Amino acid sequence: MRKMNRQDIVELMKDVYTSSEAAEYLNISTQRLNQLVHDKRIVPIKKSKSIMLFLKSDLEERKITNVSNIHNETTNGMFDINIPYVRDAILYYTIQQYFNNNDKRTCEFIKQIEASHDFHFRKGLKTNIPLLSSLLNITEKDFYSRYVIVKDSFAKLSDDVILVKKGDDVYSKLLATTKEAPPFLFLKGNVHLLEEKSVCVVGSRNASNDSMEKTERIVKSLIKRNIVVNAGLAKGIDTATHSAALNNGGRTIAVIGTPINQYYPKENKELQIQIEQKGLVVSQFPPCNAVNRWNFPTRNGVMSGISLATIIMEAGETSGALKQADYALKQGRDVLIPQSAIDNSLIQWPKKYVSKGAHAFKTLRNVLEILNKNELLLNLFNSNDMEEVSNVEMD
């Protein structure tokens, strides 16, 4: 076989497309391209955390398929509900309606009937509806009516929403090890960020200017070292975290307390759209569910679960950030608290969490040193990094 020279390789690469080039060629968004790859309807010739490459011939085949396929990229840009695992999710969330939208109770019920009644999601509605209606002590009509409502809510999602199931390659491996890992995640944006090293920076919705400025400094330092920062898209510290990442060329994940197709708070709608385009938005809540107050502390378990550490910049005694600290310590994650908060005689929570194992920090160097002790972040920072930030006060 003749050895390829440089010109041969150049000619060959003309038929190899990057993700952005492939999306442009197919006239779809990069998010939709990610969905197609996840569903194995397009297979890249090379895939890593940072890049995917596609053959032009594969893309041409996809274009031809779209002409005759009723479920193609031109069907009003809506979510494809005919994929088997999406149908599984629709049935799961219909069952969940009868357990007050509680994942733990729903999963326990399903596990029980899988063992006792040979239940399986893929057996079809004709088999499953009579069985489930009987076990839930409801009529078949009632169950089917709820199923249709759930299905219709999924059908209204846009086609850039990516649904992943626990155990999928895209599902966060770190989150999957926790008890708080939901069975499904709804994603918008760069799904590969869930594979990256991530640190959560959160705090009060009514944070002081000083805490907001210090949050920006910490975020700048983390993204400079290629760490993804995440938060919950709330007002205050969370907004400062996301904004600092985006404004400085970093990567950020927003874990929201609403379904993926809703925006909360309203004043952060544009920020959420920016994160969908340049980062990743994550929701554990299906489109059929109403937004409840308990959604927000519940999502803290996911936010902590995808993170190697949580930094709480400022919080009152009843702040939702403390729920994040509870989850983080329970999940064996590092929790970092400013020394100034610990020394504040007006609040008691910092001392409580330090006694449980949280770390205090005074300088940016302290933050990096604490993170550097994490076995998954070990050796991420070198002596030059430390010297550079040694005098940057965080207290």
N, C-alpha and C positions, 0 to 999 in steps of 0.2 A: 504494500500500500504506500502510495507516494506521501511523503511528509508535507504537511500544509505549510506554505510560506505566509508571510504577513499579508500579502494581497488576498490570498485565499480566505484568510480569517476575516479580513475587512469585508469581503463580499458576503461571507456567511453571516456576519453580524447585521447585515442589512435586513435580514429576515428574523432578527431577534429583537423583541420589544421589551422595554421596561414597563412597570405597572402604569405609569402615567401615559406612556405611548399606547399601551394596549387599551386602556380605558378610552382614550381619544379615538382610537381606531374603531372601537365598538360603539362609540357615542353613548357611553354610560359613565357614571361617576366612579372614582377609585373605590369608594365604599361598596358600590354594587359589584365591582370586580372582586373585591375581597369576599363578598357573599358567594359569588359563583365559584371561587376557588375553594371556599369552605364546604360548599355543597358538592364539590368534585365534578362540577359541570365544565370547568376549565382547569386543566392541569399544567402548572408551570414547569418548564424544563429545569429551573433552578429556584430554590426557595430557601431563604434564610431569614433571620430576624430583621435584617435591614433591606433586603432586596428580593424581588421576584422577577424572573425573566420568562418570556413567552415566545413560542414560535409563531410566526405570521400565519403559517398553514393551519395551526390549531385555531387561531382567531378567525380565519376565513371560514372554517368549518362551523364555528359557533354562529357566525353571521348567517350562513345558509340555513342552519337549524332554526334560527329565529324567524325566518320567513314563514315556515309552516307550523311552528310550535305555538300552540294557543297560549302557553304560559311563557311568554318571552319578555324581553326588556322593554317592549313598547306597549305593554298592557297597562297604560295609565300610570306607570311608575309605582304600582302598588305591590305590597308584600305577597309573595307566593305561598299560599296556604296549602298547596297540594303536595308539598314535600313530606315524606313519611314522618320525620322527627318533629316537624311543625304540627302535624296532626296529633302526634303524641302529646305535645305541649298543650294543644287546645283541649284535649280530653283531660289532661292532668289539671288544668286550671278550672275546668268545669267541676271536677270532683272537689277541688279546693274550696269552691263556693259553699259547700256544705260543711266546711270546717273553719268557717270564719276567716278564710284566706290565710290559714296558718300552715306553713310548710311542714313543720314537725309532725303535726297531727295527720296531715294529708299523706305524708310519706309513710308514717306508721300504718295507716289504714291500707295503703296500696301494698306494702310489704306483707301484711297479714293475709290479704285476699290472694296475693300471688301464691302464697304457700297453701292456703286452705281451699281455694276455689280455682286454681290454675288460671288466674287472671293474667292477661297479656294485652298491652296497648294495641297490638297489631291484629287482634282477632276480628276487628270490625265492629261497627256500631250495632249491627243486628244481634250480635252475640253479647256485646258489652253493656248495652243500655238495659236490657232486662235484668242482667245480673246486678249491675250497680244500683238500679232503682230498687230492687228487692233488698239489697244489703243496707241501703241508706233509708229504707222505709219511706219511699216517695213514689209517685206515679211515674211511669215511663214518659208521659207527656211533659211533666214538670222537668225531668232531667233533660229531655231533648230540647225543650224551650231554652233552658239555660245554656246548653251546648251551642245552640244557634247564636245566642247573644255573644258568647265568648268567641266563636268563630268569626262573626261579623266584625268584632273589635280588632281581631288579628288582620282581617282583610283590609282594614282601613289604614294599617301601618304603611309607611313609605318603603320603597324597595331598597333603601340604603340601611335599613335595620337588619342587623345580623343576630340571629338567635343561636345560642350555643348551649349545649347540654353538658352537665357535669360529667367529666370523663373525656370530652372532646379535646383534641390537640390545642385548640384555641383557648379553652377554659383555663383560668389561672391555676397553675399547679400548687402554688402557695395557698391560695384560698381553698382549694379542694381538700386540703389536710385538716381544715377546721370544721367544727360542728355547725358553724353558721353558714356553711356553703350552701346556697340555694340550688335546686335541681336544674334551673335554667337561668341564663343571663341574656338580657337584651342589650345589644351594643350598637353604637354609631361612631364610626371613625376608624382609627388605626388599631385594629384588634391585636396586633403584635406587641403593643405596649404592655399587655398583660403578661408577656414573657420576660419583661425587663425588670431590673432592680428598681424598686419604688419605695419612696418615703412619704408619709402623710404629714402635712403641716396644717393644723386646724386651730380653732379658738373661738373667741366670743364674736357674736354678731355685731355687738356695739363696742368694738375694740378701740383702744386709744391710738392716737396718731403714732406714738412711740412704738407700740407693738406692731402696727402695720408696717412701719419703716424697717423694723428688725426682721419681720417676716420676709420682706423683699430681699434683704441681705442674705438671709439663710437660703432662700430659694435660688438666688443667683449663684451662690456657692455650690449648691447641690447640682443644678443643671450643668454647671461648668464641668462637673465631674461625671457627667453622663448619667445622672440619676433622674428617673421620672418622679415628678412630685404629684401627689394627688390630694384631693380635698372633696368637700360635699356641695360646692357651688352655693353655699349660703352667703349671706351678707357678711361683711367684716373680714376676718382673717382668711376664710376660705376664698373669698373674691380676690384678696391680695395675693394669695398663693397662685391661683390660676393665672391672674393677670401678669404677675412677675415672670412666670414661666413663658407665657406667650410673647410678652414684650421683649424678652431677652433670648429668643430663639430656642427655648427649651421645650420639653415635652410634658404634658400634664393629662391626668385622668380625673374626670368628675364623676363621682358616685352619687347618683341623685335619689331622692326619696319619693319620686313620682314615676309613673310609667314613662317610657322612653320618648313618647310623642307629646309630652307636656313640658311646659317651661315654668319653673318656680325657683326663686321669686321672679315676678314679671320683669323687674328691672335688670335681671341677669339673662334675659332671653338672648340678647346679642352675644353675650359672653359664651353662653351654652352653644350657640351656633358656631362660634369661632372654634370652640373645643371640638365639636363634631368634625370640623374641617381640618384642624391642625393637631388634634390630640385624640382623646377617646372619651365618650360618655357611656356610663354603665348604669343599668337599672335592673333590679331583681323583680320588679313589679309588672305584671301583665297589663295590657291596655284595657282589659275589661274591669279592672279594679278601681274603686274610688280612692282618692288620696286621703289617708287617715293620719292623725297626729303620730301614731306609733310607727308609721313608715320610716320616719327620720331617725329615731334611735335604732330601729332595726337595721337600716342600711349601714350604720356604723360598724356592724359586724363584718360586712363585706369590705368596707373601706379599710378597716384594720387588717382583714384577711389577705388582701392583695399587697400589703405593705410589710417591709422588713422592720420598720420603726414608725412611731407616731410622735410628733413634736407638738406639744400644746403651748401655744404662744401666750395666751391670756384666756382666763375663764372665770366666771362667777360660780357660786356654790351650786347653782342649779343648771349650769350650762350643759348642753348636749355633748360638748367635747369630753365631758367626764365619762359619758357612756362609752365613748371611743376608747378612753384610757382603760375602762373596765374590760372591754373586749380584748384590747391589745395585751394586757397582762395575762388574761385568761388563755390567750392563744400563744403565749410565750414570746411576744414581741417586746422590743425595747420601747420604753416611754421616756421622753425627755421633757423636763420642765425648767423654766428659767429660775435661777436662784432668787431673783427679785420677787417672784411669786411666792416662793417658800418663806421668804423673810417678811412678807406682808401679813401683819397681825390681824387684818380685817377678813382674811379668808383662811380656812382650815384645810381645804381639800389638797393643796400641794404637799403638806406634811403627811397626810394620810396616804397619798400615793407613793411618796418616797419610802415610807415605812413598808409598803408592799413590793418595793423593788424598782420604782422609777428612778431615773437619773437626773441630777441637777446639773445645770450648765451656766457658766458666766460669760464665756467668750465663744466666738465662732469656732475657734480651735477646739474647745471642749466638745462642741457638737460633733465635729468631724472625728475626734479621737474616740468618742463613745460609739459612733457608727462603725468606725474602723475595727472595733472589737467583735462586731457581728461576723460570724464565720462565712456568711454569704457576701459580705462587703469587705472582708479581710484583704488588706493590701491595696484597697482601692485608692487610698491616699498615701502620698510619700512625704518625706521630710520637708521637701520644698513647698508642698501644699500647706503643711502645718505652719511653716515659718511665715508664709504669705499672710495667713489669717490670725497669727498669734496675738496681735494687739487689737483685733476687732471685737469690741465689747458688745455683749448681748444682754447685759444685766443693768 
